[in-house]
């Protein structure tokens, strides 16, 4: 599982605010084609820090399908995940 956390570090008043927790989980649906894979993408609510809570009650959830896991850089998977989340309606 890949976990991405986006924090806002306040320059003036100090402190840190968690803006986003995003998880990407391999679904393992391509056993015949190990170089490609599907991933479940879940996004948590603002301030939601626990990964278990993101999995139980995500704000948005979608999939990235048929990603070239052996040759594409991880940032490409992250880009696809964010793009897919932008197309999902709020739950």
N, C-alpha and C positions, 0 to 999 in steps of 0.2 A: 504494500500500500504506500502511496505517496501522499504526504500531508503537506499542504501549503497554508501558511499563516501570513496574513497581511496585518501589520500593526502600524498605527499612527503614533509617532513619537512627537509629543507636543514640545515645540521649541520655546514657547513663552512660559506657559504655566507648568511645564514638566509633566511627567507621567506618560503612560502608554495606554492606548485604546485599541482593543482587538477589533478590526473592521471585518475580517473574513477568515473563515477556516474552510478549506476545500480539501476533499479527499478523492483520490483516484485509486480504485481497486480493480485488479486484474480479475476478470470473470472466468478465465481459463476455458473459453469456448472453442478454441482452435487447436485441438490436440493433433490433428493431421498436418497443420501448418504452424509449427512452433515459432516461426519468424514473424507471425502476425497475431494480433490479439484484440480483444474487446475489453473495454474498461467502463466501470460504473463510476459516475461522477456525482458527488454530493456536496452541496454548499450549505454551511451553517448560517445561523442568524448573527447579526452584529453582537459582539460580546460573548458569543458561545465559544468556549475554549475547549471543552472536552470532546475528543474525537468520537467517543461512544454516543454522546448526545447528538452529534451531527449525523451519525448513522441511524439513530432511532427516529429522529425528527428533523430531517433536512428542510431547508427553505425551498431549495430546488434540487431536482435529481434528473439525470439524463445519462446517456451512454455515448462513448466514442467507439465506433465499430471499425474493425479491420485496420488497426494501426500497425505500421511496420515497426515492431518493437526492437528488432535486432539492428536496423540500419538508421532509423530516424533518431535525432537527438531528443532528449526528454523535454526540452522546451517546446518542441513541436507537439508533443502530447498535451502539454499544458495549454498551448494555444488552441488546440482543437477542443479541449475541455471547456475553456472559457467561452469560446465561440458557441459551442452547443448549449451551454447554460444561458447565454443571452437570447437564445431562441425558445426557451422554455417559459411557460406561464408560471406566475407565482402560485404556490400551493397554500 
